[in-house]
Amino acid sequence: MAEENGEPGVFERLLPVLRPVRAGNGFEEALEQILQVVRLGLVPAGGRLPAERELAEHLRISRVTLREVLKVLQDQGLIEARRGRYGGTFVLPRTGSADGDELRRRVAGADIEDILRFREVLETGAAGLCAVHGLDDEGVDRLRTALTATHEAPLPDYRRLDTLFHLTLAELCGSPSLTAQYAAVRATVNDLLDCIPLLVRNLEHSQHQHTALVEAVLDGDEEAARAVMREHCAGTAALLRGFLA
């Protein structure tokens, strides 16, 4: 491993950050961890990341998933792939920009961990309440309609319709206080989400979770509804921590 990367101990330096990911959010958590490696400077500009095989094995994800993660980082101008005998995946120098200044301004005023934890409490609570108390026919129609809208959304409209889906679930839980608190925290979450790219792989994964969530709610399965929502929030949190924390 050290020989492949041209520097003794490079993989060992990454071990505190790189750890096996959980099955539920493999893409998001792997992206979070490799972003941390790059942003913390554990592999300096011009340095080479560990080989795909070692990374995939250590993270316990498929090579296909890892390549999707690396494609995101390449699209963001953080790494580049080089071919040939001395090829590999190399970290690019960081450059400042107006967009970077705007990102720092937004993030500086937000306690990201507090926001993400509060969001999880509200969302899992709403999902559990909807499952326990059930929905009337109108509520079922509203939830299914909101879900369908996210499935059919063009990419530029996705975040807005995703927000409406989550707000609908919060409204249907029967607690106006929870709904008001969720609306406020979701506005802040959206400010943070606007600072990171829309990732098609993540959106597809989110859609599967949305569907599983609605099924659990309509089945009256509180435990499953809470578990799916908790996993869903964790995926978003992983992306936000990776790009912003």
Rosetta constraint file for C-alpha pairs under 8 A:
AtomPair CA 1 CA 5 HARMONIC 6.50 0.50
AtomPair CA 1 CA 11 HARMONIC 7.07 0.50
AtomPair CA 1 CA 50 HARMONIC 7.41 0.50
AtomPair CA 1 CA 51 HARMONIC 7.98 0.50
AtomPair CA 1 CA 54 HARMONIC 7.98 0.50
AtomPair CA 2 CA 6 HARMONIC 6.18 0.50
AtomPair CA 2 CA 7 HARMONIC 5.60 0.50
AtomPair CA 2 CA 8 HARMONIC 4.67 0.50
AtomPair CA 2 CA 9 HARMONIC 5.75 0.50
AtomPair CA 2 CA 10 HARMONIC 6.29 0.50
AtomPair CA 2 CA 11 HARMONIC 7.00 0.50
AtomPair CA 3 CA 7 HARMONIC 6.64 0.50
AtomPair CA 3 CA 8 HARMONIC 6.93 0.50
AtomPair CA 4 CA 50 HARMONIC 7.69 0.50
AtomPair CA 4 CA 51 HARMONIC 7.43 0.50
AtomPair CA 5 CA 10 HARMONIC 7.15 0.50
AtomPair CA 5 CA 48 HARMONIC 5.98 0.50
AtomPair CA 5 CA 49 HARMONIC 7.09 0.50
AtomPair CA 5 CA 50 HARMONIC 6.28 0.50
AtomPair CA 5 CA 51 HARMONIC 7.69 0.50
AtomPair CA 9 CA 13 HARMONIC 6.37 0.50
AtomPair CA 10 CA 14 HARMONIC 6.84 0.50
AtomPair CA 10 CA 43 HARMONIC 7.68 0.50
AtomPair CA 10 CA 50 HARMONIC 7.88 0.50
AtomPair CA 11 CA 15 HARMONIC 6.70 0.50
AtomPair CA 11 CA 50 HARMONIC 6.55 0.50
AtomPair CA 13 CA 42 HARMONIC 6.97 0.50
AtomPair CA 14 CA 18 HARMONIC 5.87 0.50
AtomPair CA 14 CA 37 HARMONIC 6.92 0.50
AtomPair CA 14 CA 42 HARMONIC 6.74 0.50
AtomPair CA 15 CA 19 HARMONIC 6.77 0.50
AtomPair CA 17 CA 33 HARMONIC 6.21 0.50
AtomPair CA 17 CA 36 HARMONIC 7.20 0.50
AtomPair CA 17 CA 37 HARMONIC 6.84 0.50
AtomPair CA 18 CA 33 HARMONIC 5.87 0.50
AtomPair CA 18 CA 34 HARMONIC 7.32 0.50
AtomPair CA 18 CA 37 HARMONIC 7.99 0.50
AtomPair CA 18 CA 58 HARMONIC 7.63 0.50
AtomPair CA 18 CA 59 HARMONIC 6.85 0.50
AtomPair CA 19 CA 33 HARMONIC 8.00 0.50
AtomPair CA 19 CA 58 HARMONIC 6.79 0.50
AtomPair CA 19 CA 59 HARMONIC 5.69 0.50
AtomPair CA 20 CA 58 HARMONIC 6.10 0.50
AtomPair CA 20 CA 59 HARMONIC 4.10 0.50
AtomPair CA 20 CA 60 HARMONIC 5.48 0.50
AtomPair CA 21 CA 25 HARMONIC 7.57 0.50
AtomPair CA 21 CA 26 HARMONIC 5.75 0.50
AtomPair CA 21 CA 29 HARMONIC 6.17 0.50
AtomPair CA 21 CA 30 HARMONIC 6.61 0.50
AtomPair CA 21 CA 59 HARMONIC 5.73 0.50
AtomPair CA 21 CA 60 HARMONIC 6.55 0.50
AtomPair CA 21 CA 61 HARMONIC 7.56 0.50
AtomPair CA 22 CA 26 HARMONIC 5.97 0.50
AtomPair CA 22 CA 29 HARMONIC 7.76 0.50
AtomPair CA 24 CA 231 HARMONIC 6.73 0.50
AtomPair CA 25 CA 29 HARMONIC 5.93 0.50
AtomPair CA 25 CA 231 HARMONIC 7.38 0.50
AtomPair CA 25 CA 234 HARMONIC 7.68 0.50
AtomPair CA 25 CA 235 HARMONIC 5.57 0.50
AtomPair CA 26 CA 30 HARMONIC 5.93 0.50
AtomPair CA 26 CA 61 HARMONIC 6.68 0.50
AtomPair CA 26 CA 65 HARMONIC 7.86 0.50
AtomPair CA 27 CA 31 HARMONIC 6.10 0.50
AtomPair CA 27 CA 65 HARMONIC 6.18 0.50
AtomPair CA 27 CA 66 HARMONIC 7.51 0.50
AtomPair CA 27 CA 68 HARMONIC 7.93 0.50
AtomPair CA 27 CA 69 HARMONIC 6.68 0.50
AtomPair CA 27 CA 201 HARMONIC 7.83 0.50
AtomPair CA 27 CA 202 HARMONIC 7.38 0.50
AtomPair CA 28 CA 32 HARMONIC 6.17 0.50
AtomPair CA 28 CA 202 HARMONIC 6.94 0.50
AtomPair CA 28 CA 235 HARMONIC 5.69 0.50
AtomPair CA 28 CA 236 HARMONIC 7.57 0.50
AtomPair CA 28 CA 238 HARMONIC 5.88 0.50
AtomPair CA 28 CA 239 HARMONIC 5.81 0.50
AtomPair CA 29 CA 33 HARMONIC 6.25 0.50
AtomPair CA 29 CA 235 HARMONIC 7.01 0.50
AtomPair CA 29 CA 238 HARMONIC 5.53 0.50
AtomPair CA 29 CA 239 HARMONIC 7.27 0.50
AtomPair CA 30 CA 34 HARMONIC 6.24 0.50
AtomPair CA 30 CA 59 HARMONIC 7.00 0.50
AtomPair CA 30 CA 66 HARMONIC 7.55 0.50
AtomPair CA 30 CA 69 HARMONIC 7.15 0.50
AtomPair CA 31 CA 35 HARMONIC 5.96 0.50
AtomPair CA 31 CA 69 HARMONIC 5.53 0.50
AtomPair CA 31 CA 70 HARMONIC 7.97 0.50
AtomPair CA 31 CA 238 HARMONIC 7.96 0.50
AtomPair CA 31 CA 239 HARMONIC 7.07 0.50
AtomPair CA 31 CA 242 HARMONIC 6.89 0.50
AtomPair CA 32 CA 36 HARMONIC 6.26 0.50
AtomPair CA 32 CA 238 HARMONIC 5.54 0.50
AtomPair CA 32 CA 239 HARMONIC 5.65 0.50
AtomPair CA 32 CA 240 HARMONIC 7.98 0.50
AtomPair CA 32 CA 241 HARMONIC 6.61 0.50
AtomPair CA 32 CA 242 HARMONIC 3.92 0.50
AtomPair CA 32 CA 243 HARMONIC 7.19 0.50
AtomPair CA 33 CA 37 HARMONIC 6.41 0.50
AtomPair CA 33 CA 242 HARMONIC 6.66 0.50
AtomPair CA 34 CA 38 HARMONIC 6.36 0.50
AtomPair CA 34 CA 242 HARMONIC 7.98 0.50
AtomPair CA 35 CA 39 HARMONIC 5.95 0.50
AtomPair CA 35 CA 73 HARMONIC 7.72 0.50
AtomPair CA 35 CA 242 HARMONIC 5.41 0.50
AtomPair CA 35 CA 243 HARMONIC 6.72 0.50
AtomPair CA 36 CA 40 HARMONIC 5.71 0.50
AtomPair CA 36 CA 242 HARMONIC 5.97 0.50
AtomPair CA 37 CA 41 HARMONIC 6.31 0.50
AtomPair CA 37 CA 42 HARMONIC 5.34 0.50
AtomPair CA 37 CA 43 HARMONIC 6.58 0.50
AtomPair CA 38 CA 42 HARMONIC 6.40 0.50
AtomPair CA 38 CA 43 HARMONIC 6.17 0.50
AtomPair CA 38 CA 44 HARMONIC 7.55 0.50
AtomPair CA 38 CA 78 HARMONIC 7.65 0.50
AtomPair CA 38 CA 91 HARMONIC 7.03 0.50
AtomPair CA 41 CA 45 HARMONIC 7.63 0.50
AtomPair CA 43 CA 47 HARMONIC 5.58 0.50
AtomPair CA 43 CA 48 HARMONIC 6.93 0.50
AtomPair CA 43 CA 49 HARMONIC 6.83 0.50
AtomPair CA 43 CA 91 HARMONIC 7.03 0.50
AtomPair CA 44 CA 91 HARMONIC 6.72 0.50
AtomPair CA 45 CA 90 HARMONIC 7.64 0.50
AtomPair CA 45 CA 91 HARMONIC 5.00 0.50
AtomPair CA 45 CA 92 HARMONIC 5.09 0.50
AtomPair CA 45 CA 93 HARMONIC 4.83 0.50
AtomPair CA 45 CA 94 HARMONIC 7.66 0.50
AtomPair CA 46 CA 90 HARMONIC 5.84 0.50
AtomPair CA 46 CA 91 HARMONIC 5.32 0.50
AtomPair CA 46 CA 92 HARMONIC 5.89 0.50
AtomPair CA 46 CA 93 HARMONIC 7.13 0.50
AtomPair CA 47 CA 90 HARMONIC 5.51 0.50
AtomPair CA 47 CA 91 HARMONIC 5.65 0.50
AtomPair CA 48 CA 88 HARMONIC 6.57 0.50
AtomPair CA 48 CA 89 HARMONIC 5.58 0.50
AtomPair CA 48 CA 90 HARMONIC 4.32 0.50
AtomPair CA 48 CA 91 HARMONIC 6.32 0.50
AtomPair CA 49 CA 88 HARMONIC 7.42 0.50
AtomPair CA 49 CA 89 HARMONIC 5.61 0.50
AtomPair CA 49 CA 90 HARMONIC 6.03 0.50
AtomPair CA 49 CA 91 HARMONIC 7.26 0.50
AtomPair CA 50 CA 54 HARMONIC 6.54 0.50
AtomPair CA 50 CA 55 HARMONIC 6.19 0.50
AtomPair CA 50 CA 89 HARMONIC 7.86 0.50
AtomPair CA 51 CA 55 HARMONIC 6.23 0.50
AtomPair CA 51 CA 88 HARMONIC 7.00 0.50
AtomPair CA 51 CA 89 HARMONIC 7.74 0.50
AtomPair CA 52 CA 56 HARMONIC 5.92 0.50
AtomPair CA 52 CA 63 HARMONIC 6.96 0.50
AtomPair CA 52 CA 66 HARMONIC 7.38 0.50
AtomPair CA 53 CA 57 HARMONIC 6.10 0.50
AtomPair CA 53 CA 63 HARMONIC 7.08 0.50
AtomPair CA 54 CA 58 HARMONIC 5.99 0.50
AtomPair CA 55 CA 59 HARMONIC 6.02 0.50
AtomPair CA 55 CA 66 HARMONIC 7.89 0.50
AtomPair CA 56 CA 60 HARMONIC 5.68 0.50
AtomPair CA 56 CA 61 HARMONIC 5.20 0.50
AtomPair CA 56 CA 62 HARMONIC 5.96 0.50
AtomPair CA 56 CA 63 HARMONIC 5.77 0.50
AtomPair CA 56 CA 66 HARMONIC 6.28 0.50
AtomPair CA 57 CA 61 HARMONIC 6.63 0.50
AtomPair CA 57 CA 62 HARMONIC 7.84 0.50
AtomPair CA 61 CA 65 HARMONIC 6.42 0.50
AtomPair CA 61 CA 66 HARMONIC 6.81 0.50
AtomPair CA 62 CA 66 HARMONIC 6.34 0.50
AtomPair CA 63 CA 67 HARMONIC 6.09 0.50
AtomPair CA 64 CA 68 HARMONIC 6.40 0.50
AtomPair CA 65 CA 69 HARMONIC 6.37 0.50
AtomPair CA 66 CA 70 HARMONIC 6.22 0.50
AtomPair CA 67 CA 71 HARMONIC 6.01 0.50
AtomPair CA 68 CA 72 HARMONIC 6.45 0.50
AtomPair CA 68 CA 201 HARMONIC 7.92 0.50
AtomPair CA 69 CA 73 HARMONIC 6.59 0.50
AtomPair CA 70 CA 74 HARMONIC 6.10 0.50
AtomPair CA 70 CA 79 HARMONIC 7.84 0.50
AtomPair CA 71 CA 75 HARMONIC 6.07 0.50
AtomPair CA 72 CA 76 HARMONIC 6.28 0.50
AtomPair CA 72 CA 199 HARMONIC 7.70 0.50
AtomPair CA 73 CA 77 HARMONIC 6.47 0.50
AtomPair CA 73 CA 78 HARMONIC 5.40 0.50
AtomPair CA 73 CA 79 HARMONIC 5.96 0.50
AtomPair CA 74 CA 78 HARMONIC 5.69 0.50
AtomPair CA 74 CA 79 HARMONIC 4.91 0.50
AtomPair CA 74 CA 80 HARMONIC 5.63 0.50
AtomPair CA 74 CA 81 HARMONIC 7.86 0.50
AtomPair CA 77 CA 92 HARMONIC 7.17 0.50
AtomPair CA 78 CA 91 HARMONIC 6.11 0.50
AtomPair CA 78 CA 92 HARMONIC 5.37 0.50
AtomPair CA 78 CA 93 HARMONIC 7.45 0.50
AtomPair CA 78 CA 94 HARMONIC 7.15 0.50
AtomPair CA 79 CA 89 HARMONIC 6.63 0.50
AtomPair CA 79 CA 90 HARMONIC 5.41 0.50
AtomPair CA 79 CA 91 HARMONIC 4.40 0.50
AtomPair CA 79 CA 92 HARMONIC 5.06 0.50
AtomPair CA 80 CA 89 HARMONIC 5.70 0.50
AtomPair CA 80 CA 90 HARMONIC 5.37 0.50
AtomPair CA 80 CA 91 HARMONIC 6.59 0.50
AtomPair CA 80 CA 92 HARMONIC 6.80 0.50
AtomPair CA 81 CA 87 HARMONIC 7.24 0.50
AtomPair CA 81 CA 88 HARMONIC 5.71 0.50
AtomPair CA 81 CA 89 HARMONIC 4.49 0.50
AtomPair CA 81 CA 90 HARMONIC 6.31 0.50
AtomPair CA 82 CA 86 HARMONIC 7.89 0.50
AtomPair CA 82 CA 87 HARMONIC 4.56 0.50
AtomPair CA 82 CA 88 HARMONIC 5.30 0.50
AtomPair CA 82 CA 89 HARMONIC 6.34 0.50
AtomPair CA 82 CA 90 HARMONIC 7.54 0.50
AtomPair CA 83 CA 87 HARMONIC 4.43 0.50
AtomPair CA 83 CA 88 HARMONIC 6.50 0.50
AtomPair CA 96 CA 100 HARMONIC 6.09 0.50
AtomPair CA 96 CA 101 HARMONIC 7.60 0.50
AtomPair CA 97 CA 101 HARMONIC 6.38 0.50
AtomPair CA 98 CA 102 HARMONIC 6.32 0.50
AtomPair CA 99 CA 103 HARMONIC 6.18 0.50
AtomPair CA 100 CA 104 HARMONIC 6.22 0.50
AtomPair CA 101 CA 105 HARMONIC 6.19 0.50
AtomPair CA 102 CA 106 HARMONIC 6.31 0.50
AtomPair CA 103 CA 107 HARMONIC 6.14 0.50
AtomPair CA 103 CA 195 HARMONIC 5.91 0.50
AtomPair CA 104 CA 108 HARMONIC 5.81 0.50
AtomPair CA 105 CA 109 HARMONIC 6.96 0.50
AtomPair CA 106 CA 110 HARMONIC 7.01 0.50
AtomPair CA 106 CA 191 HARMONIC 7.56 0.50
AtomPair CA 106 CA 192 HARMONIC 7.35 0.50
AtomPair CA 107 CA 111 HARMONIC 7.87 0.50
AtomPair CA 107 CA 112 HARMONIC 7.71 0.50
AtomPair CA 107 CA 192 HARMONIC 7.18 0.50
AtomPair CA 107 CA 244 HARMONIC 7.03 0.50
AtomPair CA 110 CA 115 HARMONIC 7.79 0.50
AtomPair CA 111 CA 115 HARMONIC 6.25 0.50
AtomPair CA 112 CA 116 HARMONIC 6.10 0.50
AtomPair CA 112 CA 241 HARMONIC 7.87 0.50
AtomPair CA 112 CA 245 HARMONIC 7.20 0.50
AtomPair CA 113 CA 117 HARMONIC 6.09 0.50
AtomPair CA 114 CA 118 HARMONIC 6.09 0.50
AtomPair CA 115 CA 119 HARMONIC 6.05 0.50
AtomPair CA 115 CA 185 HARMONIC 6.77 0.50
AtomPair CA 115 CA 188 HARMONIC 7.73 0.50
AtomPair CA 115 CA 189 HARMONIC 7.29 0.50
AtomPair CA 116 CA 120 HARMONIC 6.22 0.50
AtomPair CA 116 CA 189 HARMONIC 7.80 0.50
AtomPair CA 116 CA 233 HARMONIC 7.87 0.50
AtomPair CA 116 CA 237 HARMONIC 6.39 0.50
AtomPair CA 117 CA 121 HARMONIC 6.31 0.50
AtomPair CA 118 CA 122 HARMONIC 6.27 0.50
AtomPair CA 118 CA 185 HARMONIC 7.69 0.50
AtomPair CA 119 CA 123 HARMONIC 6.00 0.50
AtomPair CA 119 CA 182 HARMONIC 6.96 0.50
AtomPair CA 119 CA 185 HARMONIC 6.46 0.50
AtomPair CA 119 CA 186 HARMONIC 7.37 0.50
AtomPair CA 119 CA 233 HARMONIC 7.79 0.50
AtomPair CA 120 CA 124 HARMONIC 5.88 0.50
AtomPair CA 120 CA 229 HARMONIC 7.87 0.50
AtomPair CA 120 CA 230 HARMONIC 6.42 0.50
AtomPair CA 120 CA 233 HARMONIC 5.97 0.50
AtomPair CA 121 CA 125 HARMONIC 5.95 0.50
AtomPair CA 122 CA 126 HARMONIC 6.09 0.50
AtomPair CA 122 CA 178 HARMONIC 6.74 0.50
AtomPair CA 122 CA 181 HARMONIC 7.91 0.50
AtomPair CA 122 CA 182 HARMONIC 6.35 0.50
AtomPair CA 123 CA 127 HARMONIC 6.17 0.50
AtomPair CA 123 CA 166 HARMONIC 7.95 0.50
AtomPair CA 123 CA 170 HARMONIC 7.14 0.50
AtomPair CA 123 CA 182 HARMONIC 7.68 0.50
AtomPair CA 123 CA 229 HARMONIC 6.74 0.50
AtomPair CA 123 CA 230 HARMONIC 7.86 0.50
AtomPair CA 124 CA 128 HARMONIC 6.06 0.50
AtomPair CA 124 CA 225 HARMONIC 7.54 0.50
AtomPair CA 124 CA 226 HARMONIC 4.91 0.50
AtomPair CA 124 CA 227 HARMONIC 7.73 0.50
AtomPair CA 124 CA 229 HARMONIC 5.56 0.50
AtomPair CA 124 CA 230 HARMONIC 6.05 0.50
AtomPair CA 125 CA 129 HARMONIC 6.13 0.50
AtomPair CA 125 CA 226 HARMONIC 7.23 0.50
AtomPair CA 126 CA 130 HARMONIC 6.16 0.50
AtomPair CA 126 CA 169 HARMONIC 6.70 0.50
AtomPair CA 126 CA 170 HARMONIC 5.37 0.50
AtomPair CA 126 CA 172 HARMONIC 7.93 0.50
AtomPair CA 126 CA 173 HARMONIC 5.23 0.50
AtomPair CA 126 CA 178 HARMONIC 7.71 0.50
AtomPair CA 127 CA 131 HARMONIC 6.30 0.50
AtomPair CA 127 CA 169 HARMONIC 6.92 0.50
AtomPair CA 127 CA 170 HARMONIC 7.61 0.50
AtomPair CA 127 CA 173 HARMONIC 7.18 0.50
AtomPair CA 127 CA 213 HARMONIC 7.88 0.50
AtomPair CA 127 CA 217 HARMONIC 6.80 0.50
AtomPair CA 127 CA 222 HARMONIC 7.42 0.50
AtomPair CA 127 CA 225 HARMONIC 5.66 0.50
AtomPair CA 127 CA 226 HARMONIC 5.91 0.50
AtomPair CA 127 CA 229 HARMONIC 7.04 0.50
AtomPair CA 128 CA 132 HARMONIC 6.11 0.50
AtomPair CA 128 CA 217 HARMONIC 7.61 0.50
AtomPair CA 128 CA 222 HARMONIC 4.82 0.50
AtomPair CA 128 CA 223 HARMONIC 7.18 0.50
AtomPair CA 128 CA 225 HARMONIC 5.92 0.50
AtomPair CA 128 CA 226 HARMONIC 5.48 0.50
AtomPair CA 129 CA 133 HARMONIC 5.96 0.50
AtomPair CA 129 CA 134 HARMONIC 7.87 0.50
AtomPair CA 129 CA 173 HARMONIC 5.38 0.50
AtomPair CA 129 CA 174 HARMONIC 7.77 0.50
AtomPair CA 129 CA 222 HARMONIC 7.45 0.50
AtomPair CA 130 CA 134 HARMONIC 5.39 0.50
AtomPair CA 130 CA 135 HARMONIC 6.62 0.50
AtomPair CA 130 CA 169 HARMONIC 7.58 0.50
AtomPair CA 130 CA 172 HARMONIC 6.56 0.50
AtomPair CA 130 CA 173 HARMONIC 4.80 0.50
AtomPair CA 130 CA 174 HARMONIC 7.84 0.50
AtomPair CA 130 CA 217 HARMONIC 6.13 0.50
AtomPair CA 130 CA 220 HARMONIC 7.83 0.50
AtomPair CA 131 CA 135 HARMONIC 7.88 0.50
AtomPair CA 131 CA 216 HARMONIC 7.07 0.50
AtomPair CA 131 CA 217 HARMONIC 4.27 0.50
AtomPair CA 131 CA 218 HARMONIC 6.52 0.50
AtomPair CA 131 CA 219 HARMONIC 7.18 0.50
AtomPair CA 131 CA 220 HARMONIC 4.30 0.50
AtomPair CA 131 CA 221 HARMONIC 5.75 0.50
AtomPair CA 131 CA 222 HARMONIC 5.03 0.50
AtomPair CA 131 CA 225 HARMONIC 6.87 0.50
AtomPair CA 132 CA 220 HARMONIC 5.78 0.50
AtomPair CA 132 CA 221 HARMONIC 7.22 0.50
AtomPair CA 132 CA 222 HARMONIC 5.78 0.50
AtomPair CA 133 CA 220 HARMONIC 7.78 0.50
AtomPair CA 134 CA 217 HARMONIC 7.42 0.50
AtomPair CA 134 CA 218 HARMONIC 7.02 0.50
AtomPair CA 134 CA 220 HARMONIC 6.34 0.50
AtomPair CA 135 CA 139 HARMONIC 5.24 0.50
AtomPair CA 135 CA 140 HARMONIC 5.85 0.50
AtomPair CA 135 CA 172 HARMONIC 7.40 0.50
AtomPair CA 135 CA 218 HARMONIC 7.50 0.50
AtomPair CA 136 CA 140 HARMONIC 6.22 0.50
AtomPair CA 137 CA 141 HARMONIC 6.22 0.50
AtomPair CA 138 CA 142 HARMONIC 6.17 0.50
AtomPair CA 139 CA 143 HARMONIC 6.15 0.50
AtomPair CA 139 CA 172 HARMONIC 6.61 0.50
AtomPair CA 140 CA 144 HARMONIC 6.11 0.50
AtomPair CA 140 CA 218 HARMONIC 7.60 0.50
AtomPair CA 141 CA 145 HARMONIC 5.93 0.50
AtomPair CA 142 CA 146 HARMONIC 6.12 0.50
AtomPair CA 142 CA 168 HARMONIC 7.38 0.50
AtomPair CA 143 CA 147 HARMONIC 6.18 0.50
AtomPair CA 143 CA 165 HARMONIC 7.18 0.50
AtomPair CA 143 CA 168 HARMONIC 6.58 0.50
AtomPair CA 143 CA 169 HARMONIC 6.81 0.50
AtomPair CA 143 CA 214 HARMONIC 7.51 0.50
AtomPair CA 144 CA 148 HARMONIC 6.12 0.50
AtomPair CA 144 CA 214 HARMONIC 7.62 0.50
AtomPair CA 145 CA 149 HARMONIC 6.19 0.50
AtomPair CA 146 CA 150 HARMONIC 6.61 0.50
AtomPair CA 146 CA 161 HARMONIC 7.45 0.50
AtomPair CA 146 CA 164 HARMONIC 6.85 0.50
AtomPair CA 146 CA 165 HARMONIC 4.96 0.50
AtomPair CA 146 CA 168 HARMONIC 7.32 0.50
AtomPair CA 147 CA 151 HARMONIC 6.55 0.50
AtomPair CA 147 CA 165 HARMONIC 6.18 0.50
AtomPair CA 147 CA 210 HARMONIC 7.09 0.50
AtomPair CA 147 CA 211 HARMONIC 7.31 0.50
AtomPair CA 148 CA 152 HARMONIC 6.29 0.50
AtomPair CA 149 CA 153 HARMONIC 5.88 0.50
AtomPair CA 149 CA 161 HARMONIC 6.58 0.50
AtomPair CA 150 CA 158 HARMONIC 6.33 0.50
AtomPair CA 150 CA 161 HARMONIC 5.57 0.50
AtomPair CA 150 CA 162 HARMONIC 5.85 0.50
AtomPair CA 150 CA 165 HARMONIC 7.47 0.50
AtomPair CA 150 CA 207 HARMONIC 7.56 0.50
AtomPair CA 151 CA 207 HARMONIC 6.80 0.50
AtomPair CA 153 CA 157 HARMONIC 5.87 0.50
AtomPair CA 153 CA 158 HARMONIC 5.34 0.50
AtomPair CA 153 CA 161 HARMONIC 7.18 0.50
AtomPair CA 154 CA 158 HARMONIC 6.17 0.50
AtomPair CA 157 CA 161 HARMONIC 6.37 0.50
AtomPair CA 158 CA 162 HARMONIC 5.89 0.50
AtomPair CA 159 CA 163 HARMONIC 6.09 0.50
AtomPair CA 160 CA 164 HARMONIC 6.39 0.50
AtomPair CA 161 CA 165 HARMONIC 6.22 0.50
AtomPair CA 162 CA 166 HARMONIC 6.43 0.50
AtomPair CA 163 CA 167 HARMONIC 6.07 0.50
AtomPair CA 163 CA 186 HARMONIC 7.63 0.50
AtomPair CA 164 CA 168 HARMONIC 5.94 0.50
AtomPair CA 165 CA 169 HARMONIC 6.45 0.50
AtomPair CA 166 CA 170 HARMONIC 6.30 0.50
AtomPair CA 167 CA 171 HARMONIC 6.11 0.50
AtomPair CA 167 CA 179 HARMONIC 7.31 0.50
AtomPair CA 167 CA 182 HARMONIC 7.52 0.50
AtomPair CA 167 CA 183 HARMONIC 6.87 0.50
AtomPair CA 168 CA 172 HARMONIC 6.17 0.50
AtomPair CA 169 CA 173 HARMONIC 6.48 0.50
AtomPair CA 170 CA 174 HARMONIC 7.92 0.50
AtomPair CA 170 CA 175 HARMONIC 7.93 0.50
AtomPair CA 170 CA 178 HARMONIC 7.08 0.50
AtomPair CA 170 CA 179 HARMONIC 5.20 0.50
AtomPair CA 170 CA 182 HARMONIC 7.15 0.50
AtomPair CA 171 CA 175 HARMONIC 7.15 0.50
AtomPair CA 171 CA 176 HARMONIC 6.94 0.50
AtomPair CA 171 CA 179 HARMONIC 5.48 0.50
AtomPair CA 175 CA 179 HARMONIC 6.31 0.50
AtomPair CA 176 CA 180 HARMONIC 6.15 0.50
AtomPair CA 177 CA 181 HARMONIC 6.26 0.50
AtomPair CA 178 CA 182 HARMONIC 5.98 0.50
AtomPair CA 179 CA 183 HARMONIC 6.14 0.50
AtomPair CA 180 CA 184 HARMONIC 6.43 0.50
AtomPair CA 181 CA 185 HARMONIC 6.32 0.50
AtomPair CA 182 CA 186 HARMONIC 5.84 0.50
AtomPair CA 183 CA 187 HARMONIC 6.30 0.50
AtomPair CA 184 CA 188 HARMONIC 6.82 0.50
AtomPair CA 185 CA 189 HARMONIC 6.22 0.50
AtomPair CA 186 CA 190 HARMONIC 6.03 0.50
AtomPair CA 187 CA 191 HARMONIC 6.42 0.50
AtomPair CA 188 CA 192 HARMONIC 6.53 0.50
AtomPair CA 189 CA 193 HARMONIC 6.13 0.50
AtomPair CA 190 CA 194 HARMONIC 6.01 0.50
AtomPair CA 191 CA 195 HARMONIC 6.97 0.50
AtomPair CA 192 CA 196 HARMONIC 7.30 0.50
AtomPair CA 192 CA 240 HARMONIC 7.28 0.50
AtomPair CA 193 CA 197 HARMONIC 7.79 0.50
AtomPair CA 193 CA 240 HARMONIC 7.12 0.50
AtomPair CA 196 CA 240 HARMONIC 7.49 0.50
AtomPair CA 196 CA 243 HARMONIC 6.70 0.50
AtomPair CA 198 CA 202 HARMONIC 7.95 0.50
AtomPair CA 198 CA 203 HARMONIC 7.66 0.50
AtomPair CA 199 CA 203 HARMONIC 6.28 0.50
AtomPair CA 200 CA 204 HARMONIC 6.16 0.50
AtomPair CA 201 CA 205 HARMONIC 6.28 0.50
AtomPair CA 202 CA 206 HARMONIC 6.05 0.50
AtomPair CA 203 CA 207 HARMONIC 6.18 0.50
AtomPair CA 204 CA 208 HARMONIC 6.59 0.50
AtomPair CA 205 CA 209 HARMONIC 6.45 0.50
AtomPair CA 206 CA 210 HARMONIC 6.09 0.50
AtomPair CA 206 CA 232 HARMONIC 6.82 0.50
AtomPair CA 207 CA 211 HARMONIC 6.24 0.50
AtomPair CA 208 CA 212 HARMONIC 6.27 0.50
AtomPair CA 209 CA 213 HARMONIC 5.98 0.50
AtomPair CA 209 CA 228 HARMONIC 6.54 0.50
AtomPair CA 209 CA 229 HARMONIC 7.73 0.50
AtomPair CA 209 CA 232 HARMONIC 6.43 0.50
AtomPair CA 210 CA 214 HARMONIC 6.27 0.50
AtomPair CA 211 CA 215 HARMONIC 6.25 0.50
AtomPair CA 212 CA 216 HARMONIC 6.19 0.50
AtomPair CA 212 CA 228 HARMONIC 7.02 0.50
AtomPair CA 213 CA 217 HARMONIC 6.19 0.50
AtomPair CA 213 CA 224 HARMONIC 7.72 0.50
AtomPair CA 213 CA 225 HARMONIC 5.45 0.50
AtomPair CA 213 CA 228 HARMONIC 5.83 0.50
AtomPair CA 213 CA 229 HARMONIC 6.69 0.50
AtomPair CA 214 CA 218 HARMONIC 6.09 0.50
AtomPair CA 214 CA 225 HARMONIC 7.81 0.50
AtomPair CA 215 CA 219 HARMONIC 6.00 0.50
AtomPair CA 216 CA 220 HARMONIC 6.23 0.50
AtomPair CA 216 CA 221 HARMONIC 5.18 0.50
AtomPair CA 216 CA 222 HARMONIC 7.19 0.50
AtomPair CA 216 CA 224 HARMONIC 5.83 0.50
AtomPair CA 216 CA 225 HARMONIC 5.05 0.50
AtomPair CA 217 CA 221 HARMONIC 6.05 0.50
AtomPair CA 217 CA 222 HARMONIC 6.94 0.50
AtomPair CA 217 CA 225 HARMONIC 5.78 0.50
AtomPair CA 221 CA 225 HARMONIC 6.13 0.50
AtomPair CA 222 CA 226 HARMONIC 6.12 0.50
AtomPair CA 223 CA 227 HARMONIC 6.11 0.50
AtomPair CA 224 CA 228 HARMONIC 6.05 0.50
AtomPair CA 225 CA 229 HARMONIC 6.17 0.50
AtomPair CA 226 CA 230 HARMONIC 5.97 0.50
AtomPair CA 227 CA 231 HARMONIC 6.22 0.50
AtomPair CA 228 CA 232 HARMONIC 6.08 0.50
AtomPair CA 229 CA 233 HARMONIC 6.12 0.50
AtomPair CA 230 CA 234 HARMONIC 6.18 0.50
AtomPair CA 231 CA 235 HARMONIC 6.34 0.50
AtomPair CA 232 CA 236 HARMONIC 6.72 0.50
AtomPair CA 233 CA 237 HARMONIC 6.09 0.50
AtomPair CA 234 CA 238 HARMONIC 6.06 0.50
AtomPair CA 235 CA 239 HARMONIC 6.60 0.50
AtomPair CA 236 CA 240 HARMONIC 6.31 0.50
AtomPair CA 237 CA 241 HARMONIC 6.00 0.50
AtomPair CA 238 CA 242 HARMONIC 6.01 0.50
AtomPair CA 239 CA 243 HARMONIC 6.21 0.50
AtomPair CA 240 CA 244 HARMONIC 5.56 0.50
AtomPair CA 240 CA 245 HARMONIC 6.92 0.50
AtomPair CA 241 CA 245 HARMONIC 4.49 0.50
